[in-house]
Amino acid sequence: MFSGELFVFLGVSNENTEKALEINKHKNEVCGLKIFLGSSTGNMLVDNIITLERIFANCEVLIATHCEKESIAKENLEKLKSQGVDINHASFHPIIRDAEVCYESSLGTIQLAKKHNTRLHILHISTEKELTLFTNLFPLQDKRITAEVCVHHLYFTADDYNQYGNLIKCNPAIKAPENREALWKALLDDRLDILATDHAPHTWDEKQKPYLEAPAGVPLVQHSLLMLLEAHKQGRISLQKLVEKACHAPAICFQIQNRGYIREGYFADCVLVDLQKETTISKQNLLYKCGWSPFEGHTFPASIEATFVNGNLIFEKGVQVNDEKGMRLSFQRNG
């Protein structure tokens, strides 16, 4: 189980503040509010400070934020254009959406949360600089401000744009190698609370557009666990820590009822893996409707043998064997 987009968040815009705050009446039904402080698909960008103040002051459940300061990103882009730079490749992405874009947004959001004592969770941390904003001095269940790191920010670096181009263009941007190393360290020492994934299944044709036109996002759900098991094989993370960060921590952080652990009375959401069997990614074994993955041709040193959802066998040896539907998560709120 991973955090992020697998949960039910209510999206916020500059126009739906009153509707969004009705979430207070449904504390056990919705994970929380999600706010994009950087550009996103559709009209999900929230950049009105009055709107933000009202939401943070009055929301009684968790607020999850995508933190990028849009004004800095626009300044960076205009600066490159004014210098006559031909911005024709995804390698410019971490220059335009740089560490300051993320840090200034995360800092401002944390200040807002502290002002109103809001329960805040910052999504997909991608920079070393942001890590100064988080602590490991308290157990997860006592934190009012938490953060996560996505698997792709632990896997790729800016050095990979030459190979993958738009295929790894995502927001926040994948950045220089020193950021990846710092993220790993912060995950292991508990400044970062959760291992997360993201999933943005843009079509192949969309990703082949010129850099500035191509959408940001990567299809990742199918191979996230394989990415983490590869990191385990490389000695980066123990299996115990992997399970803690990918399963137990999300259940604690989001107060998810009866999930995240193998316990009597809990829903049986389980994955069986073979650590001795390799998996080579190809078009033939992709389950994405978008039909592509940046991992095509890559061999992972482990395999997913079976997946159980709510106790039902859903996937076995590369084949979906059951069309049982999932269940809506429920949340156990304190107060």
C-alpha positions, 0 to 999 in steps of 0.5 A, a space after each residue: 500500500 502506498 500513499 498519495 493518489 491511491 487515497 480519496 482526497 477532495 481537490 481544492 481550487 480557488 473557487 470551491 472553498 466553501 464546498 471543500 470545507 464541508 469535508 469537516 462533516 465527513 471526517 471518516 469518509 475522506 482522507 483529506 483535502 489536496 491542494 496544488 500550490 504549483 500548476 496542475 491539470 485543469 483548474 486545480 492550482 490554488 494561489 489565492 492567499 485569502 483562500 489558503 488562509 481560510 482553508 488552513 484556519 478552518 479545515 479539521 482534517 489533514 491537508 495534503 499539498 503539492 508544493 511548488 511556487 509557480 511565480 519562481 518557476 515562471 521567472 526561471 522560464 522567462 529568464 532563460 527565454 530572455 537569454 535566448 536559450 533554446 528550451 527544447 529538452 526535458 533537461 531544462 525541467 529541473 532548471 525551471 522548476 528548481 530547488 527554490 521553487 519547491 523550498 519556498 512553497 514548502 516553507 510558506 505552507 509549513 508556516 501557514 500550518 503552524 499558524 493555524 495548527 493545521 494537520 499538514 502532509 507535504 507530497 513528493 519532496 524532491 530536494 535536499 534543501 526542503 529536508 531542513 523543514 522536517 524533524 525526526 524528534 517525534 514518533 509519526 503519530 505525534 507529528 502535525 507536519 509530515 512528508 513523503 518521498 516518491 519512488 521516482 525521486 529515489 530512482 532517477 536523477 537529472 543525469 537521466 534526462 538525456 536518456 529518457 527526456 519527457 518520459 521522466 518529466 514530472 512535477 516536482 522535477 527530478 533533480 541533481 544526484 545529490 538530492 536523491 542521496 539526501 532523500 534516501 538519508 532522510 527516509 531512513 532517519 525518519 525525517 521523511 515519513 512515507 514511501 509513496 508513488 505517483 501515477 500519471 498515465 499520459 499517452 505516448 503521443 502526448 509525451 512525444 510533444 516538444 518539451 514545453 508542451 509535453 505533460 508532466 507525469 509518469 506511469 509508475 504504480 505497476 513497478 513501484 514495488 519492483 523499484 523498491 526491491 531493486 533498492 533493497 537488493 542494492 543495500 539501500 533499504 532493509 525489507 523491514 524499513 520498506 514495509 514500515 515506510 510503504 505500508 505501516 506509515 501511511 496507515 498511521 499518517 492518514 489514520 486508515 482503518 484496519 489496513 497497513 498491517 497483517 493482523 487479525 480483523 484487518 483487510 488482507 491487502 498483501 503482495 507475494 514477491 520472489 526475491 530470486 526471480 527477475 522481471 524484464 519489463 516489456 510491452 507484453 507485460 505492461 498493464 497500463 492503458 497508456 501502453 508505455 513505461 520508462 522501464 521497458 527493457 529494464 530487468 528488475 532483480 525480483 518479481 511480483 508473484 501475486 496480489 491480494 486486495 481485501 483478501 481476494 486474489 487479483 493478480 497472479 504470475 503476470 495475469 489479472 485473475 479476478 475482477 473483484 472491485 476494491 473497497 473505499 477506505 475508511 478513516 478513524 479520526 481522533 475527535 
